[in-house]
Amino acid sequence: MQEPILSVGILSADLVPFELVGDFIINGEVRIVSGIYSVSLLPEGLLFGDNIYSELVLKPLSSESIFTLNEVVIGIDFHWERKESQSFRGSLKLIVEGEKVTAINLIPVEEYLKSVISSEMSATASPELLKAHAVISRSWLLSQLEKRTDLSEKTINYVSETRDDSEWIKWWDREDHTLYDVCADDHCQRYQGITKASTEKVVEAVEATRGELLTFDDKICDARFSKCCGGMMERFENCWEPASHPYLQKVFDRAENSISYSPDLTNEVEAEGWIRTSPDAFCNTKNSAILSQVLNNYDQETTDFYRWSVTYTQEELTGLLRKRTAIDFGEILDLIPVERGVSGRMIRLKVVGSKCTMIIGKELLIRKSLSNSHLYSSAFVVDKEGFENGFPSAFTLTGAGWGHGVGLCQIGAAVMGESGYSYKQILQHYYRDVNLVKQY
């Protein structure tokens, strides 16, 4: 295998303004451009200067040449969503996507990873955590390219949503992107170009693991990760398509020699006991020095994540569900767990309202439906408080973890790195029975 060139979707807009710092050539032509420009969409195609293009590729003539995009949205749909200017190495590709102009960065995988590792967490993390994250980010990325090839060769359609009058099941994955390999936000992996400056430690971690991938049965591992598993890792099939990956299974996030009992969190009674308490685990930490290694400034705005709670009034909850699902449930009578995964995360939740009842899932649809951004996780229990005219006046959700909980737990891995575990030991803890191989 040779190092691939990756296409990363950065933003889509009616008008894309940008600055070329250094010399670039257009679509392989002799003409050199530099400076401030914009591209807009006309019925005939992309307008750049006085010319119309079906697509536009601006390639740097020097490794020192960069381009800057304004008003890039980061943290899409999260509580800290914001816009910022971002700069990138590599080529700028502009295409028509629907009725928008989409800006894409063409960049070698290893250069991409130097930004991802710094964007997904603080670049001050321990060397072993940085190396572990370089391997899993590379593995996830190349497994998605491999998966897209496999899907394109099949005649069956990929289905990520089913819905009828009583149940709505949906998941989001990389397959949502068809015109580029991955996006630049949390939907795929956070990528902010050279705006998130890579430290020497990050560069060393990426270069030290160059071309290293996790494999299982000679296939590249779909190496998922989340912020905080809440003490127990979830299975892949409980969050995405019904495909079991033996290396993404239930794992208690603590040292093997400290485990005397592993609860069955698919059982409602055991799940409630787990969520309402705070069991020892690698990711059960409030050590600010360790957390600052993993969490960027905007992530540190989230203070409680191992165990958390949120309370909604009846009015807030009915309005939230109507807004986020476009379903008028009426006043909410109950939120009932129907099915939990091995980490205690709900796969299916029954929403009982005065006007209709609907089972929703999987975990991300539940989280999106019960928050203006994303609920920290779907591992929660519900307490109803007070009754007015037969309806609860408030609902308190008490929960565990931050994210889907599949694969590497970033906060748990940070604790392991600080505790002296090597990156290979960290990887073997979160991904069982995998091989670490150098592909290029």
Helices and strands as residue ranges (DSSP letters): E 5-13, E 15-26, E 32-42, E 45-48, E 51-53, E 56-60, E 66-74, E 82-88, E 91-97, E 100-108, H 109-120, H 127-152, E 161-163, E 167-170, G 174-176, E 182-183, G 193-195, H 200-208, E 212-216, E 219-220, E 225-226, G 236-238, G 256-258, H 268-276, H 288-294, G 299-301, E 307-313, H 314-325, E 332-340, E 346-353, E 357-361, H 363-369, E 380-388, E 391-400, E 408-409, H 410-418, H 423-430, E 435-438
